[in-house]
Amino acid sequence: MSDTPPLLEVKDLVVEFPTRRGTLRALDHVAFTIAPGEILGVVGESGAGKSLTGAAIIGLLEPPGRIAGGEIRLRGERIDGLPADRLRRIRGKRIGAIFQDPLTSLNPLFTVGQQLVETIRAHLPLSEAEARERAIGLLAQTGIPAPEARFGQYPHQFSGGMRQRVVIALALAAEPELIVADEPTTALDVSIQAQVIALLKRLARERGTAVMLVTHDMGVIAETCDRVAVLYAGRVAEIGPVAEVIHRPAHPYTRGLMGSIPAVDEDRDELLQIDGAMPRLNALPTGCAFHPRCPAAHARCTHERPELMPAGATRAACWMVQAEVPR
C-alpha cells in the first residue's frame, strides 16, 4: 500500500482548547495516512485523543476546541479550515461517520427510513422511490431482519445493537470514500460484531473505502485492521502493520497494552499492567509523556521528546529503539 497515494493524510495535527487558565493541547503533531481500501486502527487508553482525532477529521470538534496547526487532506484537497457549508457537503458524501452512541446520530421524531432517504437524496441524485429502495438495501446489508417493515419504524423501536446498525447504514448511504468509525462495535453482541467487522472489510476490499477504526478492543483491531496507530497523551506512540504492533511492539507503552490482553493460548499467573494513569492535559510531563510510567525510562526521556523513528517494521516515538538491534 506504500505506493498508493493516500486517500487521507493527517500531517502534524494540533488541537487545542483555550481555557481561563491557559491553552490545553489535546493533540500534539499527530500524523498518519490511510490509503484507499485500507483500515487503520487507532488505539490507546481513554483520554489518549482517539475520538478527538476522528472529530477533527470530520469537522465536529466541540467548542472551544480548535485545530491550531497541521493539515488534513482528503485525496490531496485540504479540508481543515473549510467554511461550514462546504465541510457539511463533504461530511456525509465523502466522509461517513459512525459514533459510539447511536442516539447521537438518530432523530427520535423521524422513522429510520425517512432519515436514510433524506441523507441519500441530500448527496445522491436519486428519486424518492430509488432512495427508498437503496435505504432498504442498506438496512438489509447491515444485517437488519425484515428491512421493509423496519423502514417505517422509529429509533426507540430498535434495540441498541439494531440502532447501531442503522447508524452504519446512514454512514454508508452516500458511498463515502472514508469512514471514521468511533467504537462502532461497543454496543453489539459478538455475533453482530462479527457482521459489522465483515461489512467494513468488504467495503474496504470491494469499494476501496478507507476506514479509520477507533476502538479499545484489540480483538477487533487484530481481526479488522491492516495497520494500527497507538496514541498516548495526544501523540502517536507507535504505528505500523497490525501483526507487527501486536506481536512485536517496539514502544514500552505498546508492550504494556499488548501484555495486558488475556490470551487463550498462554498460561499466565497474572496479566501485565501499566502502573499510573494517563497525564492530565494541564500537567503533561516534559520529554516523553510516557516516561513517568515507563519501566525503561532514562535521563534523556525526561527532558527530550522523541519523534517517530524506524523501529523494525513499525515506527515508534521512543529513544530505546535507536539502541536496539533491528527486529
FENZIMO-V652505 format. One record per residue. RES is the residue in one letter. OMEGA is omega in whole degrees, -180 to 180 (NA if undefined). NEAR is the number of other C-alpha atoms within 10 Angstrom. D_FIRST is the distance of its C-alpha to the first C-alpha in Angstrom with 2 decimals. Layout:
[[RES & OMEGA & NEAR & D_FIRST] [RES & OMEGA & NEAR & D_FIRST]]
This chain:
[[M & -176 & 11 & 0.00] [S & -180 & 8 & 3.79] [D & -178 & 6 & 5.48] [T & 176 & 9 & 5.36] [P & -177 & 14 & 8.45] [P & 173 & 20 & 8.85] [L & 176 & 21 & 11.21] [L & 176 & 24 & 13.04] [E & 175 & 21 & 13.85] [V & -173 & 21 & 16.61] [K & 174 & 16 & 18.29] [D & -177 & 17 & 21.34] [L & 177 & 23 & 22.57] [V & 175 & 22 & 26.23] [V & -178 & 24 & 28.28] [E & 176 & 17 & 32.01] [F & 177 & 18 & 35.05] [P & 176 & 13 & 38.35] [T & 179 & 10 & 41.31] [R & -178 & 5 & 44.97] [R & 179 & 7 & 44.44] [G & -177 & 9 & 41.53] [T & 178 & 13 & 37.89] [L & 180 & 17 & 35.51] [R & -176 & 20 & 31.91] [A & 174 & 23 & 29.79] [L & -172 & 28 & 26.30] [D & 177 & 19 & 26.12] [H & 176 & 19 & 23.30] [V & -178 & 20 & 20.48] [A & 173 & 19 & 17.07] [F & 175 & 16 & 13.50] [T & 172 & 18 & 10.71] [I & -179 & 24 & 9.22] [A & 174 & 22 & 6.69] [P & 179 & 21 & 8.59] [G & -179 & 23 & 9.14] [E & 174 & 25 & 8.07] [I & 178 & 26 & 11.24] [L & 174 & 27 & 12.06] [G & 177 & 27 & 15.46] [V & -175 & 26 & 18.02] [V & 180 & 25 & 21.00] [G & 179 & 24 & 24.20] [E & 174 & 16 & 27.94] [S & -179 & 14 & 29.79] [G & -179 & 17 & 30.08] [A & 180 & 21 & 26.87] [G & -177 & 24 & 25.67] [K & -178 & 28 & 23.15] [S & 180 & 23 & 24.94] [L & 177 & 19 & 25.92] [T & 177 & 24 & 22.36] [G & 180 & 22 & 21.84] [A & 179 & 17 & 25.25] [A & -178 & 20 & 24.53] [I & -177 & 24 & 21.42] [I & 175 & 22 & 23.52] [G & -179 & 20 & 26.60] [L & 175 & 15 & 28.82] [L & 178 & 17 & 29.92] [E & 175 & 11 & 33.43] [P & 6 & 8 & 36.01] [P & 179 & 9 & 36.85] [G & -178 & 19 & 33.19] [R & 172 & 19 & 31.53] [I & -175 & 19 & 28.47] [A & 180 & 14 & 30.05] [G & 178 & 16 & 27.24] [G & -177 & 16 & 23.65] [E & 170 & 21 & 21.54] [I & -178 & 25 & 19.58] [R & 176 & 17 & 17.76] [L & -173 & 21 & 16.68] [R & 176 & 15 & 15.01] [G & -179 & 12 & 16.70] [E & -180 & 12 & 20.02] [R & -176 & 14 & 21.67] [I & 175 & 18 & 22.97] [D & 179 & 20 & 24.73] [G & 177 & 12 & 28.39] [L & 173 & 11 & 28.65] [P & -174 & 9 & 32.06] [A & -177 & 10 & 32.44] [D & 178 & 9 & 32.95] [R & 179 & 10 & 29.78] [L & 179 & 18 & 27.72] [R & 178 & 16 & 29.46] [R & 178 & 13 & 28.34] [I & 179 & 18 & 24.67] [R & -176 & 22 & 25.17] [G & 180 & 25 & 25.63] [K & -176 & 21 & 24.40] [R & 178 & 20 & 20.90] [I & 175 & 25 & 20.61] [G & -178 & 25 & 22.11] [A & 174 & 24 & 23.53] [I & -176 & 25 & 24.71] [F & -177 & 22 & 27.18] [Q & -179 & 19 & 28.74] [D & -176 & 17 & 32.20] [P & -178 & 21 & 32.33] [L & 175 & 15 & 35.72] [T & -177 & 11 & 34.26] [S & -174 & 18 & 32.54] [L & 177 & 21 & 35.40] [N & -176 & 15 & 38.75] [P & -176 & 13 & 41.58] [L & -179 & 11 & 43.83] [F & 176 & 13 & 41.77] [T & 179 & 18 & 40.75] [V & 178 & 27 & 37.11] [G & 178 & 24 & 37.46] [Q & -178 & 19 & 38.76] [Q & 177 & 19 & 35.91] [L & -179 & 28 & 33.27] [V & 179 & 24 & 35.10] [E & -180 & 17 & 35.56] [T & -179 & 20 & 31.85] [I & -177 & 27 & 30.88] [R & 177 & 17 & 33.59] [A & -173 & 14 & 32.76] [H & -178 & 17 & 29.33] [L & -178 & 13 & 29.72] [P & -178 & 10 & 32.63] [L & 175 & 14 & 34.10] [S & 178 & 12 & 37.74] [E & -178 & 13 & 39.10] [A & 180 & 10 & 39.26] [E & 179 & 13 & 35.72] [A & 178 & 22 & 34.40] [R & -180 & 21 & 36.52] [E & 179 & 13 & 35.15] [R & -180 & 18 & 31.55] [A & 179 & 29 & 32.47] [I & 177 & 21 & 34.08] [G & 179 & 15 & 31.08] [L & 178 & 22 & 28.82] [L & 178 & 26 & 31.39] [A & -178 & 18 & 31.36] [Q & -180 & 17 & 27.56] [T & 171 & 22 & 27.54] [G & 178 & 17 & 30.22] [I & -179 & 20 & 33.40] [P & -180 & 12 & 36.36] [A & -174 & 11 & 38.85] [P & 179 & 19 & 36.68] [E & 179 & 17 & 39.51] [A & -178 & 10 & 41.92] [R & -180 & 19 & 39.53] [F & -176 & 21 & 38.72] [G & -178 & 13 & 42.15] [Q & -178 & 16 & 42.14] [Y & -178 & 19 & 41.79] [P & -177 & 21 & 39.34] [H & 179 & 14 & 42.19] [Q & 179 & 13 & 42.63] [F & 171 & 15 & 39.22] [S & 180 & 12 & 38.49] [G & 179 & 16 & 35.96] [G & 178 & 18 & 33.30] [M & 178 & 21 & 34.13] [R & 180 & 24 & 33.96] [Q & 178 & 27 & 30.45] [R & 175 & 28 & 29.45] [V & 179 & 30 & 31.19] [V & 178 & 27 & 29.17] [I & 176 & 26 & 25.91] [A & 177 & 25 & 27.44] [L & -179 & 28 & 28.27] [A & -178 & 29 & 24.74] [L & -168 & 27 & 23.54] [A & -174 & 24 & 26.57] [A & 180 & 22 & 25.17] [E & -176 & 20 & 21.75] [P & 176 & 20 & 19.86] [E & -177 & 24 & 16.36] [L & 173 & 31 & 16.06] [I & 173 & 28 & 18.10] [V & -175 & 24 & 19.40] [A & -177 & 23 & 20.98] [D & -179 & 23 & 23.52] [E & -173 & 18 & 24.87] [P & -177 & 25 & 24.81] [T & -174 & 25 & 26.14] [T & -174 & 16 & 28.77] [A & -172 & 18 & 31.71] [L & 174 & 19 & 30.87] [D & -169 & 10 & 32.27] [V & -177 & 11 & 30.16] [S & 178 & 8 & 30.31] [I & 175 & 17 & 29.31] [Q & -179 & 17 & 26.54] [A & 178 & 15 & 25.10] [Q & -179 & 17 & 25.43] [V & 178 & 22 & 23.62] [I & 180 & 17 & 20.70] [A & 180 & 15 & 20.60] [L & 179 & 16 & 20.82] [L & 180 & 21 & 17.90] [K & 179 & 23 & 15.69] [R & 178 & 14 & 17.17] [L & -180 & 20 & 16.58] [A & -175 & 20 & 12.84] [R & -172 & 15 & 12.79] [E & -176 & 9 & 15.51] [R & -176 & 14 & 15.51] [G & 179 & 18 & 11.97] [T & 174 & 24 & 13.61] [A & -177 & 27 & 11.94] [V & 169 & 28 & 14.11] [M & -173 & 23 & 15.47] [L & 178 & 27 & 17.66] [V & -179 & 26 & 20.56] [T & 170 & 23 & 22.65] [H & -170 & 18 & 25.04] [D & -178 & 14 & 24.47] [M & 175 & 19 & 22.40] [G & 177 & 10 & 22.95] [V & 178 & 17 & 21.16] [I & -177 & 24 & 18.24] [A & -176 & 16 & 18.12] [E & -167 & 13 & 18.48] [T & -162 & 21 & 16.13] [C & 172 & 22 & 13.26] [D & 177 & 19 & 9.82] [R & 179 & 21 & 10.58] [V & 175 & 27 & 14.04] [A & 180 & 27 & 15.91] [V & -180 & 23 & 19.56] [L & 174 & 24 & 22.02] [Y & 177 & 24 & 25.53] [A & 175 & 26 & 28.21] [G & 178 & 24 & 25.99] [R & 175 & 26 & 23.53] [V & 179 & 27 & 20.21] [A & -180 & 27 & 21.51] [E & 177 & 26 & 18.34] [I & 180 & 31 & 14.62] [G & 178 & 22 & 12.16] [P & -171 & 17 & 10.95] [V & -179 & 23 & 13.69] [A & 180 & 16 & 15.49] [E & -178 & 17 & 15.87] [V & -179 & 25 & 17.18] [I & -172 & 19 & 19.50] [H & -180 & 11 & 20.84] [R & -178 & 16 & 20.68] [P & -179 & 25 & 20.90] [A & -176 & 27 & 21.79] [H & 179 & 25 & 23.50] [P & 178 & 23 & 26.99] [Y & 178 & 23 & 26.46] [T & 178 & 24 & 23.44] [R & 178 & 18 & 25.61] [G & 178 & 18 & 28.39] [L & -178 & 20 & 26.39] [M & 180 & 20 & 25.15] [G & -179 & 16 & 28.64] [S & -180 & 14 & 30.26] [I & 177 & 14 & 28.63] [P & 179 & 13 & 31.10] [A & -177 & 11 & 30.04] [V & -176 & 7 & 31.94] [D & 179 & 6 & 31.56] [E & 178 & 7 & 32.99] [D & -179 & 8 & 36.60] [R & 175 & 10 & 36.78] [D & 178 & 6 & 40.02] [E & 178 & 8 & 38.32] [L & 172 & 12 & 34.93] [L & 173 & 15 & 33.72] [Q & 178 & 13 & 34.12] [I & -179 & 15 & 33.29] [D & 178 & 11 & 36.65] [G & -177 & 10 & 37.28] [A & 176 & 11 & 35.51] [M & -179 & 17 & 32.98] [P & 175 & 17 & 34.84] [R & -178 & 12 & 36.24] [L & -180 & 16 & 34.96] [N & 179 & 12 & 38.42] [A & 179 & 9 & 38.51] [L & 180 & 15 & 35.20] [P & 175 & 17 & 35.85] [T & -180 & 14 & 35.49] [G & 177 & 15 & 32.88] [C & -176 & 24 & 30.25] [A & -177 & 24 & 30.89] [F & -170 & 25 & 30.57] [H & 179 & 22 & 33.17] [P & -178 & 18 & 36.19] [R & -170 & 16 & 34.61] [C & 179 & 18 & 32.88] [P & -177 & 13 & 34.69] [A & -176 & 10 & 33.33] [A & 174 & 17 & 34.10] [H & -170 & 12 & 36.07] [A & -177 & 9 & 37.80] [R & -177 & 13 & 34.85] [C & -174 & 21 & 33.00] [T & -176 & 16 & 35.95] [H & -177 & 14 & 35.98] [E & -175 & 13 & 32.71] [R & 180 & 16 & 29.50] [P & 170 & 17 & 26.36] [E & 176 & 16 & 23.11] [L & 179 & 18 & 19.67] [M & -178 & 16 & 19.52] [P & 179 & 18 & 17.60] [A & -174 & 23 & 18.83] [G & -178 & 17 & 17.50] [A & 180 & 17 & 14.04] [T & 171 & 23 & 14.49] [R & -176 & 23 & 16.12] [A & 178 & 29 & 19.57] [A & -176 & 22 & 22.40] [C & 180 & 25 & 25.14] [W & -179 & 20 & 27.57] [M & -173 & 17 & 27.80] [V & 177 & 18 & 24.45] [Q & -175 & 12 & 25.87] [A & -175 & 7 & 28.62] [E & 174 & 11 & 26.80] [V & 179 & 8 & 25.97] [P & -176 & 10 & 22.23] [R & NA & 10 & 21.35]]
